[in-house]
């Protein structure tokens, strides 16, 4: 089953994986995110919790979504997990646009420089520098807009999951390999839980 990554991604506030928790209630995986933007950041600073979290313990998976209007929490026992999914999406359009802007600005800059050489103008260099700056902004946007996702589906068809991206303000970073490893951790927890029950 393919799950989409459309829409805005949450900005990571927390991404923790612990080895072996001492209690069954302690989290093995804890992911928390907030809506993107400065307003959402300031709301969390003043204590208005509008975050979303996914917590996996040795017994269950908990999904909590908070907003200005309230909160909803859902829980799924690990014995009810049918599948787990993790993935990422790369906004390659930013890199293509960066290459196009860089090429066009250098072509226009060289053309303008050769025409204005006799007049002593520096418009060609200015066009090239501007194109280089715009290209750099697009490359940074590519790295900051990569989305990652974790989904867990129950045997009954309910799906819990998060789509998130790196945070500049909170400083929480995560790589693709770490996200993909979550599927293996969840699988091991499900097997261990089923063996305890069965």
N, C-alpha and C positions, 0 to 999 in steps of 0.2 A: 504494500500500500504506500503510495507516494503522498507525502504531506507537504503542502506548500509553505513558502516562507514569505508570502506577500504581506504587505502592510508594514507599519513602522516596527522596528525592533526595539526591545527594551535595552536600556543602558545598564551594563553590569554594575552592581554595587557590591556583590559578594559572589565568589566562586571558590568553594572549598571542597576538597576531597580528603577524607581522613581514612587511615588504614584500617584499624580495628577498634571500633568504639567499645567502651567499657560496659555500656548498658544497651539494651534492646531499643530504647527510645532515642538514643543519641544519633545524630545524623552522620551518615557515611558520605552523602553528597548533599551539598547545600548551595543552591543557586538563587540569587536574588537580584532583581532588576527594577528599574523605575522607568517611567515614560521619558523619552528624550526631551531635552530643552532646559533652559535655565529656570523656568517657573516650577517645573517638577523638582528640580534640584533644591530650590529655595524652600519648597513645601516640605521636603524631607528634612531640611536643616532646622525648621521650626517645629518639627515633631508631628506634622500631618503625614501619616504613613499612607502613601498611595503606591506602594510597591507590590510586586508579584514575586512569589517564591515557589520553588520546587525543592522539596526535602525528601531524601530517600534514607530510611532507617533500615536496620536488619529485619524489621517486621512489615513496614508499609511505606507507601509513597503519599506525601501530602502536598497538595497544590493550594496555595492561598493567593487570592487576588484582592487587593485593597484599592479603595478609591476615596475621593472626598466624601462620598455618600455612604460608605460602609465597607464591609468586607465579606467575602465568601470563602469558605474552606472546604475542600473535598479531600477524601482519603480513600486509598485503594490498598487492600492487603497485598503483599507480594505474591501470595498464592494465586491471586486473580490476574496477574500480569500475563498477557498473551504475547506481547512483543515490545521491543524498545528500539527507537530509531534516533540516530544522530547524524547531522549533516551540516553543510555550509553552502553559502551562495556568494559568489564573487561578482561585484558590479563591474564587469569588464568594460562596459561602455565608457567609464571614466578614463581608462588607459587608452582606449581608441581615440577618444576626444583629445586627450593630452598629446598623443602623437600627431593628430591632425592639426591642432593649434600650433604645435612646435614647427611642423613642416611648413605650414602656411605663413607663419610669422617670419621664418628665416627666408622663405622665397620672396615675400613682399619686402623684407628688410634689405635683401641683396639688390632687388630691383630698384628700390627707392634710393639706396646708397649710390648705385651706379649713375642714376639720373641726376642726383644732386651733387655728385662729386665736384663738378665744375663750380657749383654755387657755394661749396664748403659747408653744406648742412649735415646734421647728424640724425636726421629722421629715421634712416634705415636702422641704425643702432638702437634707437628708442623702440622701434617696432619689434626688433628681435628680443630685447630685454623684457618688454611687456609680454610677448608670447612665451618666453621662458618662465616668467612668474605665473602666468595663467596655467601653464602646463604643470608646474610644481604644485599648485593648489589642487588641480585635478588628480594628481598622483596621490597626494595626501588624502584627498576625499575617497579614493579607491581603498586605501588601507583602513580608513576609519569607518567605512560603510559596509565592510564585509560582515555578513550575518551568519550566525551559527544557531543551530536548533537542537533541542532534545525533546523527544516525544515518547510517551509510554502509553500503550493501548491495553485496555483490559479485555478479558475474555468476553465480556458483554458488549464491547464496542465503544466504551467511553475512552476518550483520549485526553491525557494531560500533557502539557508541554509548554515550552518557552522558546521564543525566538529572541535572540539578544545579540549585542555587539559590544566591542570594547568601550571602555569609558576613559575619556580624557580627564574629566574633573576628578572623579573618584580614584583614578589611577589603577583600576582593576584590569589586568590583562589576562588573556587566555588564548591559547593557540588551538588549531584545528585538531592536532593529535590528542590533546587533553580532552577535547569534547568527544572525539570518537571513542576514547577509552571508557567513557561513561557507560556505553552499551555493554561492554564486557563486565564492568563492575555490577551493573544491574542484573545481568544474566547470572553471575555467580551468587548474588544475594538471593535471587529467586530460587535457584537450585538448592542453596543451603536451607532456605525457608521451607521448601517442599519436603526436603529430607527430614527436617525436624517434625513437620506435621504428619508425614506419612510414616 
